[in-house]
């Protein structure tokens, strides 16, 4: 995973119930796009809004602290 700061780490995303997580991401992205927070082009939700998107909908990153 790569954060806006440029930091890169190997890790996993714990998202709980997959359907609930997916619905929360879709609702979050739709609300942001309605507020015109996006930019022109084709992006995945994470590429458009960053890694914080997953955390905002209660996802949890599990990072391998030994990876470089």
N, CA, C, O and CB atoms as a CASP TS submission, in Angstrom:
PFRMAT TS
TARGET T0000
AUTHOR 0000-0000-0000
METHOD Language model
MODEL 1
PARENT N/A
ATOM      1  N   UNK     1       0.829  -1.151   0.000  1.00  0.00           N
ATOM      2  CA  UNK     1       0.000   0.000   0.000  1.00  0.00           C
ATOM      3  C   UNK     1       0.887   1.231   0.000  1.00  0.00           C
ATOM      4  O   UNK     1       1.988   1.231   0.550  1.00  0.00           O
ATOM      5  CB  UNK     1      -0.951  -0.012   1.190  1.00  0.00           C
ATOM      6  N   UNK     2       0.373   2.292  -0.639  1.00  0.00           N
ATOM      7  CA  UNK     2       1.130   3.540  -0.667  1.00  0.00           C
ATOM      8  C   UNK     2       0.227   4.672  -0.196  1.00  0.00           C
ATOM      9  O   UNK     2      -0.890   4.839  -0.687  1.00  0.00           O
ATOM     10  CB  UNK     2       1.687   3.829  -2.094  1.00  0.00           C
ATOM     11  N   UNK     3       0.720   5.439   0.751  1.00  0.00           N
ATOM     12  CA  UNK     3      -0.019   6.574   1.287  1.00  0.00           C
ATOM     13  C   UNK     3       0.364   7.835   0.532  1.00  0.00           C
ATOM     14  O   UNK     3       1.332   7.845  -0.228  1.00  0.00           O
ATOM     15  CB  UNK     3       0.246   6.743   2.795  1.00  0.00           C
ATOM     16  N   UNK     4      -0.398   8.894   0.744  1.00  0.00           N
ATOM     17  CA  UNK     4      -0.148  10.173   0.065  1.00  0.00           C
ATOM     18  C   UNK     4       1.254  10.701   0.348  1.00  0.00           C
ATOM     19  O   UNK     4       1.831  11.408  -0.479  1.00  0.00           O
ATOM     20  CB  UNK     4      -1.185  11.209   0.495  1.00  0.00           C
ATOM     21  N   UNK     5       1.799  10.365   1.501  1.00  0.00           N
ATOM     22  CA  UNK     5       3.147  10.817   1.865  1.00  0.00           C
ATOM     23  C   UNK     5       4.234  10.129   1.047  1.00  0.00           C
ATOM     24  O   UNK     5       5.390  10.549   1.069  1.00  0.00           O
ATOM     25  CB  UNK     5       3.395  10.573   3.340  1.00  0.00           C
ATOM     26  N   UNK     6       3.861   9.065   0.322  1.00  0.00           N
ATOM     27  CA  UNK     6       4.827   8.291  -0.437  1.00  0.00           C
ATOM     28  C   UNK     6       5.284   7.044   0.285  1.00  0.00           C
ATOM     29  O   UNK     6       5.956   6.196  -0.302  1.00  0.00           O
ATOM     30  CB  UNK     6       6.006   9.134  -0.763  1.00  0.00           C
ATOM     31  N   UNK     7       4.924   6.919   1.568  1.00  0.00           N
ATOM     32  CA  UNK     7       5.287   5.725   2.340  1.00  0.00           C
ATOM     33  C   UNK     7       4.623   4.499   1.722  1.00  0.00           C
ATOM     34  O   UNK     7       3.440   4.521   1.383  1.00  0.00           O
ATOM     35  CB  UNK     7       4.872   5.877   3.833  1.00  0.00           C
ATOM     36  N   UNK     8       5.399   3.438   1.585  1.00  0.00           N
ATOM     37  CA  UNK     8       4.893   2.194   1.025  1.00  0.00           C
ATOM     38  C   UNK     8       5.116   1.076   2.023  1.00  0.00           C
ATOM     39  O   UNK     8       6.199   0.949   2.593  1.00  0.00           O
ATOM     40  CB  UNK     8       5.573   1.870  -0.324  1.00  0.00           C
ATOM     41  N   UNK     9       4.094   0.268   2.232  1.00  0.00           N
ATOM     42  CA  UNK     9       4.179  -0.872   3.143  1.00  0.00           C
ATOM     43  C   UNK     9       3.394  -2.039   2.573  1.00  0.00           C
ATOM     44  O   UNK     9       2.417  -1.847   1.849  1.00  0.00           O
ATOM     45  CB  UNK     9       3.654  -0.502   4.547  1.00  0.00           C
ATOM     46  N   UNK    10       3.824  -3.247   2.903  1.00  0.00           N
ATOM     47  CA  UNK    10       3.038  -4.432   2.583  1.00  0.00           C
ATOM     48  C   UNK    10       2.007  -4.593   3.681  1.00  0.00           C
ATOM     49  O   UNK    10       2.317  -4.410   4.858  1.00  0.00           O
ATOM     50  CB  UNK    10       3.938  -5.714   2.445  1.00  0.00           C
ATOM     51  N   UNK    11       0.798  -4.929   3.311  1.00  0.00           N
ATOM     52  CA  UNK    11      -0.228  -5.077   4.329  1.00  0.00           C
ATOM     53  C   UNK    11      -1.519  -5.621   3.761  1.00  0.00           C
ATOM     54  O   UNK    11      -1.619  -5.966   2.583  1.00  0.00           O
ATOM     55  CB  UNK    11      -0.485  -3.761   4.999  1.00  0.00           C
ATOM     56  N   UNK    12      -2.495  -5.686   4.631  1.00  0.00           N
ATOM     57  CA  UNK    12      -3.800  -6.230   4.290  1.00  0.00           C
ATOM     58  C   UNK    12      -4.855  -5.281   4.814  1.00  0.00           C
ATOM     59  O   UNK    12      -4.596  -4.481   5.714  1.00  0.00           O
ATOM     60  CB  UNK    12      -3.994  -7.661   4.869  1.00  0.00           C
ATOM     61  N   UNK    13      -6.046  -5.373   4.245  1.00  0.00           N
ATOM     62  CA  UNK    13      -7.160  -4.549   4.693  1.00  0.00           C
ATOM     63  C   UNK    13      -8.205  -5.448   5.331  1.00  0.00           C
ATOM     64  O   UNK    13      -8.755  -6.337   4.681  1.00  0.00           O
ATOM     65  CB  UNK    13      -7.768  -3.736   3.516  1.00  0.00           C
ATOM     66  N   UNK    14      -8.472  -5.214   6.597  1.00  0.00           N
ATOM     67  CA  UNK    14      -9.553  -5.932   7.286  1.00  0.00           C
ATOM     68  C   UNK    14     -10.796  -5.066   7.144  1.00  0.00           C
ATOM     69  O   UNK    14     -10.833  -3.922   7.598  1.00  0.00           O
ATOM     70  CB  UNK    14      -9.207  -6.219   8.820  1.00  0.00           C
ATOM     71  N   UNK    15     -11.812  -5.635   6.504  1.00  0.00           N
ATOM     72  CA  UNK    15     -12.992  -4.846   6.179  1.00  0.00           C
ATOM     73  C   UNK    15     -14.269  -5.364   6.827  1.00  0.00           C
ATOM     74  O   UNK    15     -15.347  -4.837   6.550  1.00  0.00           O
ATOM     75  CB  UNK    15     -13.172  -4.805   4.701  1.00  0.00           C
ATOM     76  N   UNK    16     -14.183  -6.365   7.669  1.00  0.00           N
ATOM     77  CA  UNK    16     -15.389  -6.904   8.296  1.00  0.00           C
ATOM     78  C   UNK    16     -16.248  -7.614   7.268  1.00  0.00           C
ATOM     79  O   UNK    16     -15.729  -8.345   6.424  1.00  0.00           O
ATOM     80  CB  UNK    16     -16.191  -5.789   8.978  1.00  0.00           C
ATOM     81  N   UNK    17     -17.546  -7.411   7.327  1.00  0.00           N
ATOM     82  CA  UNK    17     -18.478  -8.028   6.380  1.00  0.00           C
ATOM     83  C   UNK    17     -18.299  -7.343   5.026  1.00  0.00           C
ATOM     84  O   UNK    17     -18.511  -6.137   4.899  1.00  0.00           O
ATOM     85  CB  UNK    17     -19.968  -7.916   6.881  1.00  0.00           C
ATOM     86  N   UNK    18     -17.911  -8.117   4.027  1.00  0.00           N
ATOM     87  CA  UNK    18     -17.576  -7.563   2.721  1.00  0.00           C
ATOM     88  C   UNK    18     -18.675  -6.732   2.085  1.00  0.00           C
ATOM     89  O   UNK    18     -18.408  -5.664   1.534  1.00  0.00           O
ATOM     90  CB  UNK    18     -17.218  -8.658   1.806  1.00  0.00           C
ATOM     91  N   UNK    19     -19.910  -7.213   2.156  1.00  0.00           N
ATOM     92  CA  UNK    19     -21.015  -6.469   1.538  1.00  0.00           C
ATOM     93  C   UNK    19     -21.267  -5.147   2.264  1.00  0.00           C
ATOM     94  O   UNK    19     -21.558  -4.136   1.624  1.00  0.00           O
ATOM     95  CB  UNK    19     -22.297  -7.319   1.538  1.00  0.00           C
ATOM     96  N   UNK    20     -21.159  -5.147   3.579  1.00  0.00           N
ATOM     97  CA  UNK    20     -21.347  -3.908   4.344  1.00  0.00           C
ATOM     98  C   UNK    20     -20.243  -2.904   4.022  1.00  0.00           C
ATOM     99  O   UNK    20     -20.507  -1.714   3.852  1.00  0.00           O
ATOM    100  CB  UNK    20     -21.371  -4.205   5.860  1.00  0.00           C
ATOM    101  N   UNK    21     -19.011  -3.388   3.941  1.00  0.00           N
ATOM    102  CA  UNK    21     -17.877  -2.519   3.622  1.00  0.00           C
ATOM    103  C   UNK    21     -18.041  -1.927   2.227  1.00  0.00           C
ATOM    104  O   UNK    21     -17.854  -0.726   2.032  1.00  0.00           O
ATOM    105  CB  UNK    21     -16.548  -3.299   3.721  1.00  0.00           C
ATOM    106  N   UNK    22     -18.390  -2.768   1.260  1.00  0.00           N
ATOM    107  CA  UNK    22     -18.566  -2.299  -0.116  1.00  0.00           C
ATOM    108  C   UNK    22     -19.658  -1.243  -0.197  1.00  0.00           C
ATOM    109  O   UNK    22     -19.485  -0.221  -0.861  1.00  0.00           O
ATOM    110  CB  UNK    22     -18.900  -3.470  -1.045  1.00  0.00           C
ATOM    111  N   UNK    23     -20.778  -1.480   0.471  1.00  0.00           N
ATOM    112  CA  UNK    23     -21.877  -0.507   0.464  1.00  0.00           C
ATOM    113  C   UNK    23     -21.443   0.812   1.102  1.00  0.00           C
ATOM    114  O   UNK    23     -21.806   1.884   0.616  1.00  0.00           O
ATOM    115  CB  UNK    23     -23.105  -1.074   1.206  1.00  0.00           C
ATOM    116  N   UNK    24     -20.676   0.742   2.175  1.00  0.00           N
ATOM    117  CA  UNK    24     -20.205   1.956   2.844  1.00  0.00           C
ATOM    118  C   UNK    24     -19.250   2.741   1.948  1.00  0.00           C
ATOM    119  O   UNK    24     -19.306   3.970   1.910  1.00  0.00           O
ATOM    120  CB  UNK    24     -19.514   1.603   4.169  1.00  0.00           C
ATOM    121  N   UNK    25     -18.379   2.041   1.232  1.00  0.00           N
ATOM    122  CA  UNK    25     -17.456   2.714   0.306  1.00  0.00           C
ATOM    123  C   UNK    25     -18.246   3.401  -0.800  1.00  0.00           C
ATOM    124  O   UNK    25     -17.982   4.557  -1.129  1.00  0.00           O
ATOM    125  CB  UNK    25     -16.441   1.704  -0.302  1.00  0.00           C
ATOM    126  N   UNK    26     -19.217   2.690  -1.376  1.00  0.00           N
ATOM    127  CA  UNK    26     -20.024   3.267  -2.459  1.00  0.00           C
ATOM    128  C   UNK    26     -20.761   4.516  -1.973  1.00  0.00           C
ATOM    129  O   UNK    26     -20.775   5.533  -2.666  1.00  0.00           O
ATOM    130  CB  UNK    26     -21.036   2.226  -2.998  1.00  0.00           C
ATOM    131  N   UNK    27     -21.370   4.448  -0.795  1.00  0.00           N
ATOM    132  CA  UNK    27     -22.100   5.599  -0.257  1.00  0.00           C
ATOM    133  C   UNK    27     -21.158   6.773   0.009  1.00  0.00           C
ATOM    134  O   UNK    27     -21.501   7.920  -0.278  1.00  0.00           O
ATOM    135  CB  UNK    27     -22.834   5.209   1.036  1.00  0.00           C
ATOM    136  N   UNK    28     -19.984   6.494   0.552  1.00  0.00           N
ATOM    137  CA  UNK    28     -19.004   7.538   0.840  1.00  0.00           C
ATOM    138  C   UNK    28     -18.544   8.204  -0.451  1.00  0.00           C
ATOM    139  O   UNK    28     -18.488   9.431  -0.534  1.00  0.00           O
ATOM    140  CB  UNK    28     -17.799   6.956   1.601  1.00  0.00           C
ATOM    141  N   UNK    29     -18.216   7.399  -1.454  1.00  0.00           N
ATOM    142  CA  UNK    29     -17.744   7.941  -2.730  1.00  0.00           C
ATOM    143  C   UNK    29     -18.849   8.748  -3.408  1.00  0.00           C
ATOM    144  O   UNK    29     -18.585   9.828  -3.936  1.00  0.00           O
ATOM    145  CB  UNK    29     -17.265   6.805  -3.660  1.00  0.00           C
ATOM    146  N   UNK    30     -20.083   8.239  -3.399  1.00  0.00           N
ATOM    147  CA  UNK    30     -21.197   8.967  -4.019  1.00  0.00           C
ATOM    148  C   UNK    30     -21.398  10.326  -3.351  1.00  0.00           C
ATOM    149  O   UNK    30     -21.622  11.326  -4.034  1.00  0.00           O
ATOM    150  CB  UNK    30     -22.495   8.138  -3.936  1.00  0.00           C
ATOM    151  N   UNK    31     -21.320  10.367  -2.027  1.00  0.00           N
ATOM    152  CA  UNK    31     -21.480  11.636  -1.311  1.00  0.00           C
ATOM    153  C   UNK    31     -20.358  12.607  -1.670  1.00  0.00           C
ATOM    154  O   UNK    31     -20.606  13.798  -1.860  1.00  0.00           O
ATOM    155  CB  UNK    31     -21.505  11.396   0.210  1.00  0.00           C
ATOM    156  N   UNK    32     -19.150  12.114  -1.764  1.00  0.00           N
ATOM    157  CA  UNK    32     -18.020  12.986  -2.117  1.00  0.00           C
ATOM    158  C   UNK    32     -18.152  13.515  -3.539  1.00  0.00           C
ATOM    159  O   UNK    32     -17.883  14.688  -3.800  1.00  0.00           O
ATOM    160  CB  UNK    32     -16.693  12.232  -1.965  1.00  0.00           C
ATOM    161  N   UNK    33     -18.568  12.645  -4.458  1.00  0.00           N
ATOM    162  CA  UNK    33     -18.743  13.088  -5.838  1.00  0.00           C
ATOM    163  C   UNK    33     -19.871  14.108  -5.939  1.00  0.00           C
ATOM    164  O   UNK    33     -19.783  15.050  -6.727  1.00  0.00           O
ATOM    165  CB  UNK    33     -19.026  11.892  -6.754  1.00  0.00           C
ATOM    166  N   UNK    34     -20.930  13.932  -5.151  1.00  0.00           N
ATOM    167  CA  UNK    34     -22.033  14.896  -5.145  1.00  0.00           C
ATOM    168  C   UNK    34     -21.563  16.259  -4.640  1.00  0.00           C
ATOM    169  O   UNK    34     -22.100  17.291  -5.042  1.00  0.00           O
ATOM    170  CB  UNK    34     -23.191  14.380  -4.273  1.00  0.00           C
ATOM    171  N   UNK    35     -20.568  16.262  -3.768  1.00  0.00           N
ATOM    172  CA  UNK    35     -19.990  17.519  -3.265  1.00  0.00           C
ATOM    173  C   UNK    35     -18.872  18.033  -4.182  1.00  0.00           C
ATOM    174  O   UNK    35     -18.185  19.002  -3.860  1.00  0.00           O
ATOM    175  CB  UNK    35     -19.444  17.319  -1.838  1.00  0.00           C
ATOM    176  N   UNK    36     -18.706  17.372  -5.316  1.00  0.00           N
ATOM    177  CA  UNK    36     -17.688  17.743  -6.319  1.00  0.00           C
ATOM    178  C   UNK    36     -16.268  17.652  -5.780  1.00  0.00           C
ATOM    179  O   UNK    36     -15.419  18.478  -6.112  1.00  0.00           O
ATOM    180  CB  UNK    36     -17.940  19.154  -6.820  1.00  0.00           C
ATOM    181  N   UNK    37     -16.014  16.652  -4.953  1.00  0.00           N
ATOM    182  CA  UNK    37     -14.672  16.455  -4.398  1.00  0.00           C
ATOM    183  C   UNK    37     -13.781  15.613  -5.310  1.00  0.00           C
ATOM    184  O   UNK    37     -12.588  15.473  -5.038  1.00  0.00           O
ATOM    185  CB  UNK    37     -14.769  15.797  -3.034  1.00  0.00           C
ATOM    186  N   UNK    38     -14.330  15.055  -6.380  1.00  0.00           N
ATOM    187  CA  UNK    38     -13.548  14.228  -7.291  1.00  0.00           C
ATOM    188  C   UNK    38     -12.808  15.072  -8.308  1.00  0.00           C
ATOM    189  O   UNK    38     -12.792  16.300  -8.230  1.00  0.00           O
ATOM    190  CB  UNK    38     -14.442  13.231  -8.000  1.00  0.00           C
ATOM    191  N   UNK    39     -12.203  14.400  -9.253  1.00  0.00           N
ATOM    192  CA  UNK    39     -11.540  15.090 -10.355  1.00  0.00           C
ATOM    193  C   UNK    39     -11.820  14.291 -11.627  1.00  0.00           C
ATOM    194  O   UNK    39     -12.127  13.102 -11.543  1.00  0.00           O
ATOM    195  CB  UNK    39      -9.987  15.242 -10.098  1.00  0.00           C
ATOM    196  N   UNK    40     -11.724  14.908 -12.786  1.00  0.00           N
ATOM    197  CA  UNK    40     -12.029  14.210 -14.035  1.00  0.00           C
ATOM    198  C   UNK    40     -11.114  13.006 -14.250  1.00  0.00           C
ATOM    199  O   UNK    40      -9.942  13.023 -13.873  1.00  0.00           O
ATOM    200  CB  UNK    40     -11.908  15.168 -15.214  1.00  0.00           C
ATOM    201  N   UNK    41     -11.666  11.972 -14.856  1.00  0.00           N
ATOM    202  CA  UNK    41     -10.890  10.785 -15.177  1.00  0.00           C
ATOM    203  C   UNK    41     -11.530   9.533 -14.621  1.00  0.00           C
ATOM    204  O   UNK    41     -12.601   9.575 -14.016  1.00  0.00           O
ATOM    205  CB  UNK    41      -9.484  10.920 -14.652  1.00  0.00           C
ATOM    206  N   UNK    42     -10.861   8.430 -14.834  1.00  0.00           N
ATOM    207  CA  UNK    42     -11.334   7.127 -14.357  1.00  0.00           C
ATOM    208  C   UNK    42     -10.382   6.636 -13.275  1.00  0.00           C
ATOM    209  O   UNK    42      -9.187   6.478 -13.521  1.00  0.00           O
ATOM    210  CB  UNK    42     -11.432   6.090 -15.530  1.00  0.00           C
ATOM    211  N   UNK    43     -10.905   6.397 -12.085  1.00  0.00           N
ATOM    212  CA  UNK    43     -10.091   6.005 -10.937  1.00  0.00           C
ATOM    213  C   UNK    43     -10.806   4.932 -10.131  1.00  0.00           C
ATOM    214  O   UNK    43     -12.031   4.825 -10.171  1.00  0.00           O
ATOM    215  CB  UNK    43      -9.777   7.223 -10.049  1.00  0.00           C
ATOM    216  N   UNK    44     -10.045   4.151  -9.410  1.00  0.00           N
ATOM    217  CA  UNK    44     -10.648   3.322  -8.369  1.00  0.00           C
ATOM    218  C   UNK    44     -10.959   4.259  -7.202  1.00  0.00           C
ATOM    219  O   UNK    44     -10.374   5.339  -7.116  1.00  0.00           O
ATOM    220  CB  UNK    44      -9.690   2.124  -7.930  1.00  0.00           C
ATOM    221  N   UNK    45     -11.864   3.874  -6.305  1.00  0.00           N
ATOM    222  CA  UNK    45     -12.145   4.749  -5.162  1.00  0.00           C
ATOM    223  C   UNK    45     -10.893   5.084  -4.350  1.00  0.00           C
ATOM    224  O   UNK    45     -10.715   6.226  -3.926  1.00  0.00           O
ATOM    225  CB  UNK    45     -13.173   4.099  -4.258  1.00  0.00           C
ATOM    226  N   UNK    46     -10.034   4.103  -4.136  1.00  0.00           N
ATOM    227  CA  UNK    46      -8.815   4.345  -3.370  1.00  0.00           C
ATOM    228  C   UNK    46      -7.847   5.279  -4.079  1.00  0.00           C
ATOM    229  O   UNK    46      -7.193   6.105  -3.440  1.00  0.00           O
ATOM    230  CB  UNK    46      -8.129   3.041  -3.080  1.00  0.00           C
ATOM    231  N   UNK    47      -7.754   5.151  -5.396  1.00  0.00           N
ATOM    232  CA  UNK    47      -6.861   6.033  -6.150  1.00  0.00           C
ATOM    233  C   UNK    47      -7.383   7.468  -6.156  1.00  0.00           C
ATOM    234  O   UNK    47      -6.601   8.418  -6.154  1.00  0.00           O
ATOM    235  CB  UNK    47      -6.699   5.525  -7.591  1.00  0.00           C
ATOM    236  N   UNK    48      -8.694   7.620  -6.162  1.00  0.00           N
ATOM    237  CA  UNK    48      -9.277   8.959  -6.202  1.00  0.00           C
ATOM    238  C   UNK    48      -9.250   9.645  -4.842  1.00  0.00           C
ATOM    239  O   UNK    48      -8.956  10.836  -4.754  1.00  0.00           O
ATOM    240  CB  UNK    48     -10.700   8.887  -6.706  1.00  0.00           C
ATOM    241  N   UNK    49      -9.557   8.899  -3.779  1.00  0.00           N
ATOM    242  CA  UNK    49      -9.701   9.518  -2.463  1.00  0.00           C
ATOM    243  C   UNK    49      -8.657   9.076  -1.449  1.00  0.00           C
ATOM    244  O   UNK    49      -8.676   9.547  -0.311  1.00  0.00           O
ATOM    245  CB  UNK    49     -11.051   9.224  -1.925  1.00  0.00           C
ATOM    246  N   UNK    50      -7.763   8.200  -1.823  1.00  0.00           N
ATOM    247  CA  UNK    50      -6.663   7.818  -0.943  1.00  0.00           C
ATOM    248  C   UNK    50      -7.006   6.721   0.052  1.00  0.00           C
ATOM    249  O   UNK    50      -8.145   6.260   0.141  1.00  0.00           O
ATOM    250  CB  UNK    50      -6.193   9.007  -0.200  1.00  0.00           C
ATOM    251  N   UNK    51      -5.994   6.324   0.787  1.00  0.00           N
ATOM    252  CA  UNK    51      -6.130   5.213   1.730  1.00  0.00           C
ATOM    253  C   UNK    51      -7.042   5.548   2.899  1.00  0.00           C
ATOM    254  O   UNK    51      -7.569   4.645   3.549  1.00  0.00           O
ATOM    255  CB  UNK    51      -4.772   4.810   2.250  1.00  0.00           C
ATOM    256  N   UNK    52      -7.236   6.830   3.174  1.00  0.00           N
ATOM    257  CA  UNK    52      -8.126   7.207   4.276  1.00  0.00           C
ATOM    258  C   UNK    52      -9.558   6.768   4.028  1.00  0.00           C
ATOM    259  O   UNK    52     -10.321   6.578   4.975  1.00  0.00           O
ATOM    260  CB  UNK    52      -8.085   8.707   4.495  1.00  0.00           C
ATOM    261  N   UNK    53      -9.933   6.604   2.766  1.00  0.00           N
ATOM    262  CA  UNK    53     -11.295   6.184   2.441  1.00  0.00           C
ATOM    263  C   UNK    53     -11.652   4.894   3.166  1.00  0.00           C
ATOM    264  O   UNK    53     -12.723   4.801   3.766  1.00  0.00           O
ATOM    265  CB  UNK    53     -11.454   6.000   0.928  1.00  0.00           C
ATOM    266  N   UNK    54     -10.785   3.911   3.121  1.00  0.00           N
ATOM    267  CA  UNK    54     -11.060   2.627   3.779  1.00  0.00           C
ATOM    268  C   UNK    54     -11.216   2.806   5.281  1.00  0.00           C
ATOM    269  O   UNK    54     -12.084   2.187   5.896  1.00  0.00           O
ATOM    270  CB  UNK    54      -9.938   1.620   3.485  1.00  0.00           C
ATOM    271  N   UNK    55     -10.390   3.639   5.867  1.00  0.00           N
ATOM    272  CA  UNK    55     -10.469   3.871   7.314  1.00  0.00           C
ATOM    273  C   UNK    55     -11.733   4.646   7.694  1.00  0.00           C
ATOM    274  O   UNK    55     -12.290   4.436   8.771  1.00  0.00           O
ATOM    275  CB  UNK    55      -9.230   4.633   7.795  1.00  0.00           C
ATOM    276  N   UNK    56     -12.177   5.527   6.821  1.00  0.00           N
ATOM    277  CA  UNK    56     -13.389   6.304   7.093  1.00  0.00           C
ATOM    278  C   UNK    56     -14.638   5.433   7.152  1.00  0.00           C
ATOM    279  O   UNK    56     -15.625   5.809   7.783  1.00  0.00           O
ATOM    280  CB  UNK    56     -13.567   7.372   6.034  1.00  0.00           C
ATOM    281  N   UNK    57     -14.604   4.280   6.506  1.00  0.00           N
ATOM    282  CA  UNK    57     -15.758   3.368   6.529  1.00  0.00           C
ATOM    283  C   UNK    57     -15.448   2.145   7.390  1.00  0.00           C
ATOM    284  O   UNK    57     -15.964   1.052   7.154  1.00  0.00           O
ATOM    285  CB  UNK    57     -16.140   2.927   5.088  1.00  0.00           C
ATOM    286  N   UNK    58     -14.600   2.351   8.386  1.00  0.00           N
ATOM    287  CA  UNK    58     -14.265   1.353   9.414  1.00  0.00           C
ATOM    288  C   UNK    58     -13.412   0.188   8.925  1.00  0.00           C
ATOM    289  O   UNK    58     -13.425  -0.881   9.536  1.00  0.00           O
ATOM    290  CB  UNK    58     -15.520   0.811   9.994  1.00  0.00           C
ATOM    291  N   UNK    59     -12.673   0.373   7.836  1.00  0.00           N
ATOM    292  CA  UNK    59     -11.670  -0.609   7.455  1.00  0.00           C
ATOM    293  C   UNK    59     -10.442  -0.432   8.336  1.00  0.00           C
ATOM    294  O   UNK    59     -10.213   0.642   8.892  1.00  0.00           O
ATOM    295  CB  UNK    59     -11.299  -0.475   5.956  1.00  0.00           C
ATOM    296  N   UNK    60      -9.666  -1.481   8.454  1.00  0.00           N
ATOM    297  CA  UNK    60      -8.459  -1.421   9.291  1.00  0.00           C
ATOM    298  C   UNK    60      -7.292  -2.000   8.506  1.00  0.00           C
ATOM    299  O   UNK    60      -7.369  -3.124   8.009  1.00  0.00           O
ATOM    300  CB  UNK    60      -8.658  -2.196  10.640  1.00  0.00           C
ATOM    301  N   UNK    61      -6.217  -1.240   8.394  1.00  0.00           N
ATOM    302  CA  UNK    61      -5.022  -1.732   7.727  1.00  0.00           C
ATOM    303  C   UNK    61      -4.186  -2.536   8.704  1.00  0.00           C
ATOM    304  O   UNK    61      -3.929  -2.097   9.825  1.00  0.00           O
ATOM    305  CB  UNK    61      -4.201  -0.573   7.140  1.00  0.00           C
ATOM    306  N   UNK    62      -3.766  -3.709   8.274  1.00  0.00           N
ATOM    307  CA  UNK    62      -2.858  -4.555   9.042  1.00  0.00           C
ATOM    308  C   UNK    62      -1.542  -4.538   8.296  1.00  0.00           C
ATOM    309  O   UNK    62      -1.426  -5.138   7.227  1.00  0.00           O
ATOM    310  CB  UNK    62      -3.414  -6.029   9.225  1.00  0.00           C
ATOM    311  N   UNK    63      -0.552  -3.861   8.842  1.00  0.00           N
ATOM    312  CA  UNK    63       0.713  -3.659   8.144  1.00  0.00           C
ATOM    313  C   UNK    63       1.770  -4.632   8.619  1.00  0.00           C
ATOM    314  O   UNK    63       1.864  -4.957   9.802  1.00  0.00           O
ATOM    315  CB  UNK    63       1.200  -2.237   8.333  1.00  0.00           C
ATOM    316  N   UNK    64       2.569  -5.093   7.655  1.00  0.00           N
ATOM    317  CA  UNK    64       3.722  -5.923   7.966  1.00  0.00           C
ATOM    318  C   UNK    64       4.856  -4.976   8.320  1.00  0.00           C
ATOM    319  O   UNK    64       5.482  -4.395   7.434  1.00  0.00           O
ATOM    320  CB  UNK    64       4.107  -6.873   6.766  1.00  0.00           C
ATOM    321  N   UNK    65       5.119  -4.820   9.591  1.00  0.00           N
ATOM    322  CA  UNK    65       6.123  -3.855  10.040  1.00  0.00           C
ATOM    323  C   UNK    65       7.544  -4.280   9.705  1.00  0.00           C
ATOM    324  O   UNK    65       8.465  -3.466   9.773  1.00  0.00           O
ATOM    325  CB  UNK    65       6.001  -3.644  11.524  1.00  0.00           C
ATOM    326  N   UNK    66       7.737  -5.555   9.342  1.00  0.00           N
ATOM    327  CA  UNK    66       9.068  -6.031   8.984  1.00  0.00           C
ATOM    328  C   UNK    66       9.377  -5.823   7.511  1.00  0.00           C
ATOM    329  O   UNK    66      10.538  -5.912   7.112  1.00  0.00           O
ATOM    330  CB  UNK    66       9.204  -7.493   9.330  1.00  0.00           C
ATOM    331  N   UNK    67       8.361  -5.545   6.687  1.00  0.00           N
ATOM    332  CA  UNK    67       8.575  -5.369   5.249  1.00  0.00           C
ATOM    333  C   UNK    67       9.211  -4.010   5.004  1.00  0.00           C
ATOM    334  O   UNK    67       8.981  -3.060   5.751  1.00  0.00           O
ATOM    335  CB  UNK    67       7.241  -5.501   4.462  1.00  0.00           C
ATOM    336  N   UNK    68      10.007  -3.930   3.957  1.00  0.00           N
ATOM    337  CA  UNK    68      10.634  -2.649   3.615  1.00  0.00           C
ATOM    338  C   UNK    68      10.066  -2.121   2.339  1.00  0.00           C
ATOM    339  O   UNK    68      10.466  -1.050   1.882  1.00  0.00           O
ATOM    340  CB  UNK    68      12.146  -2.786   3.494  1.00  0.00           C
TER
END
